[in-house]
Amino acid sequence: MQTDILTVGLVSLLAGAIRMSIPILLPALGEIFTQRSGILNLGLEGIMLMGALAGFGGTFFTQNLWFGLLAAVITGITFSLIMGFLSITVKANQVIAGTALTILGTGLSTFLFREMFGIQKLPPQIESFAPLQIPFLSDIPFLGPVLFNHNIMVYLTLLLVVCSAFVLEKTPFGLQVRAVGENPRAADSKGINVTLVRYLCVMIGGAFAGLGGAFLSIGFMNTFLDGMVAGRGFIAVAVVIFARWNPYRALGAALLFGGASALQMRLQAIGVPIPHQFLLALPYVLTILVLLSVSKKAEFPAAYTLPYSRSER
Amino acid sequence: MKKKFSLLCIVMLVISLLVTGCGGSSAPASKSTDASKDSGVNPLKVALILPGKVDDVSWNQAMYEGMKSLEKDYAGKIKVTYSENVYEVANIEPALRDFATQGFDLIMGHGFQFQEPIIKVAAEFPNTKFALGTGYKTAANTCLYDVQLEDGGYLMGTLAGLMTKTNKLGVVGGADAVEIYRGHEAFKFAAKKVNPSIQIQELYTGDWRDAAKAKEGAMSMYDAGADVIWHSGDGIGLGAVDAAKEKKKFVLGNVADQNVLVPDYVLSGIIYNWTPVIKQMIDDILNNNFTNRTDKKYMLTVANGGVTVAPFHGLDSQVPAEVKAKLEAVKKDFIDNKIEMPKFAK
């Protein structure tokens, strides 16, 4: 009996950790591309909110979740172009540009939501992605409910981890991205279009962040709420750094954070004698500790946050 | 590089804490409505300052709708101006002073964070009346209003305690604010009273907007065997409702009748109706009864019809008659002032 309760609890915890890690992992994957090319996009939070809104709006008006995802990706890319323009073309300070983008996204998503749906007594809702029941796999004891009882977006995200790692490490484009992030002048002299590669990377980051936002609004929840991203965009930036710009490590890092978040809720619920304020801070404390431990090893791309100009030395 | 790294980490952590801490965006929007059409007398000018948005499905919206409905009844007698998203303490004092200099008669601050600014500004404008939503400080020209959420929590605890089959309940809240805390404690108290062997899981998400977190929390409670969960409100409540839908278990709502969201699993809930309370407050002002009132508190209670239980809708047949009878008995006891529960205070 005792072991039964423990198993059920563990299954619930691990499944929860996976669910909570996805909205961090998705934007983190895109941010790996962005940062590898030398751009720090702190505007993820704002892009995610816009993606969450677009995903919800797209689904609500077309009644098709895939159109919702498409709308989220397009919005994410469009919104990230602002970041691209500011940091690449105008060569503005990236920290400030990113922060501004977050503030813009927060306000704009709230405003547009009100414009689209007006003031309603209860929020508009959609039918979100249902968990997939995979024959055989979902029935495996323990592993089934932990790994094979999620919605399609979770599996897509895992697939994207592999794709991202492959693109970055094994393709010419990945090499160009890394070259641009390490030494844009050398890359330029080899005929790589630095501006283009950086724009593409920022757009990839925007697409992933849009997806991450949409996961919250139409993948996990079924409505849009202003500020629903709730800091996950910033956690994603932290995840990228402590994953040292590697998609697989980002998966681990996101799981760690998602796990801490899922764990603290369960600890609160069973009533451990720790004030809940401390438990709520647990994922953030963990983030600090992990960041401290990996910071010695972190090797930033050499051209990190440095705008490139051919005419300047 | 290391220096840059640590700087970056600090900046990010601070920002993420800020963002999670205060989900509200900072774009105050004002709307004024014209309730006074043809009456010759000057209507009472009321300013309602809300910390959130009027469509937050919760705290702010309930007040907004209560005020809207009173505006209709009191057309010509009052004129209300709404101001949304005044969340940060730094913005509150200027907003209060602004409305006071514009000659508003009653200025309402709908949240605990308005307490200190109201006390301060009220002293500077002795002829203006102020109302503070939740808190404990008053002055001659100010009053308090609040939800007696322990009434609601008590009713929900009774219902949940009688309806559970697994003897496990859950309660999910946003931030650990005073009235939410009282509601939760009363919920647990009442559930244990009707069902002494009950186990209750409790969870605060620490904010009002992170519905995904609340959903995950509620799912973990259902996984651990709970079969009825009450959520105490705001955006996060939608997460609990969505968890009920996914896990096919009962959930009890708060603030508004949320049955339409998931008709099969939203069993009931608490509905706030602010109209009787603000009506009383405005009547007192119109009759010159405001400043000389000894009891400075206007409470939303079961007795005055401010806190009601949502109907069971399609789930009516699943609620045994004796549960309904018990719930009615508790409601009647509230009206007759016969409910005994400890004072829940922190």
Chai-1 contact restraints between the chains, C-beta under 6 A:
chainA,res_idxA,chainB,res_idxB,connection_type,confidence,min_distance_angstrom,max_distance_angstrom,comment,restraint_id
A,S12,B,S220,contact,1.0,0.0,6.0,A-B,restraint_1
A,S12,B,D223,contact,1.0,0.0,6.0,A-B,restraint_2
A,G16,B,E216,contact,1.0,0.0,6.0,A-B,restraint_3
A,G16,B,S220,contact,1.0,0.0,6.0,A-B,restraint_4
A,M20,B,E216,contact,1.0,0.0,6.0,A-B,restraint_5
A,T106,B,S25,contact,1.0,0.0,6.0,A-B,restraint_6
A,G107,B,S25,contact,1.0,0.0,6.0,A-B,restraint_7
A,G107,B,A27,contact,1.0,0.0,6.0,A-B,restraint_8
A,T110,B,S25,contact,1.0,0.0,6.0,A-B,restraint_9
A,I119,B,V54,contact,1.0,0.0,6.0,A-B,restraint_10
A,I119,B,D55,contact,1.0,0.0,6.0,A-B,restraint_11
A,P123,B,V57,contact,1.0,0.0,6.0,A-B,restraint_12
A,L216,B,A212,contact,1.0,0.0,6.0,A-B,restraint_13
A,F220,B,A212,contact,1.0,0.0,6.0,A-B,restraint_14
A,M221,B,A211,contact,1.0,0.0,6.0,A-B,restraint_15
A,M221,B,A212,contact,1.0,0.0,6.0,A-B,restraint_16
A,M221,B,D242,contact,1.0,0.0,6.0,A-B,restraint_17
A,N222,B,D242,contact,1.0,0.0,6.0,A-B,restraint_18
A,L225,B,R209,contact,1.0,0.0,6.0,A-B,restraint_19
A,L225,B,A211,contact,1.0,0.0,6.0,A-B,restraint_20
A,L225,B,G235,contact,1.0,0.0,6.0,A-B,restraint_21
A,G227,B,G23,contact,1.0,0.0,6.0,A-B,restraint_22
A,G227,B,R209,contact,1.0,0.0,6.0,A-B,restraint_23
A,M228,B,R209,contact,1.0,0.0,6.0,A-B,restraint_24
A,M228,B,A211,contact,1.0,0.0,6.0,A-B,restraint_25
A,A230,B,T20,contact,1.0,0.0,6.0,A-B,restraint_26
A,A230,B,D210,contact,1.0,0.0,6.0,A-B,restraint_27
A,G231,B,S16,contact,1.0,0.0,6.0,A-B,restraint_28
A,G231,B,V19,contact,1.0,0.0,6.0,A-B,restraint_29
A,G231,B,T20,contact,1.0,0.0,6.0,A-B,restraint_30
A,F234,B,M12,contact,1.0,0.0,6.0,A-B,restraint_31
A,F234,B,I15,contact,1.0,0.0,6.0,A-B,restraint_32
A,F234,B,S16,contact,1.0,0.0,6.0,A-B,restraint_33
A,I235,B,S16,contact,1.0,0.0,6.0,A-B,restraint_34
A,V237,B,M12,contact,1.0,0.0,6.0,A-B,restraint_35
A,A238,B,M12,contact,1.0,0.0,6.0,A-B,restraint_36
A,M265,B,L203,contact,1.0,0.0,6.0,A-B,restraint_37
A,M265,B,G217,contact,1.0,0.0,6.0,A-B,restraint_38
A,M265,B,S220,contact,1.0,0.0,6.0,A-B,restraint_39
A,R266,B,S220,contact,1.0,0.0,6.0,A-B,restraint_40
A,Q268,B,L203,contact,1.0,0.0,6.0,A-B,restraint_41
A,A269,B,Q201,contact,1.0,0.0,6.0,A-B,restraint_42
A,A269,B,L203,contact,1.0,0.0,6.0,A-B,restraint_43
A,A269,B,S220,contact,1.0,0.0,6.0,A-B,restraint_44
A,A269,B,M221,contact,1.0,0.0,6.0,A-B,restraint_45
A,H276,B,Y204,contact,1.0,0.0,6.0,A-B,restraint_46
A,L280,B,G206,contact,1.0,0.0,6.0,A-B,restraint_47
A,L291,B,C9,contact,1.0,0.0,6.0,A-B,restraint_48
A,S295,B,F5,contact,1.0,0.0,6.0,A-B,restraint_49
A,A298,B,F5,contact,1.0,0.0,6.0,A-B,restraint_50
A,F300,B,M1,contact,1.0,0.0,6.0,A-B,restraint_51
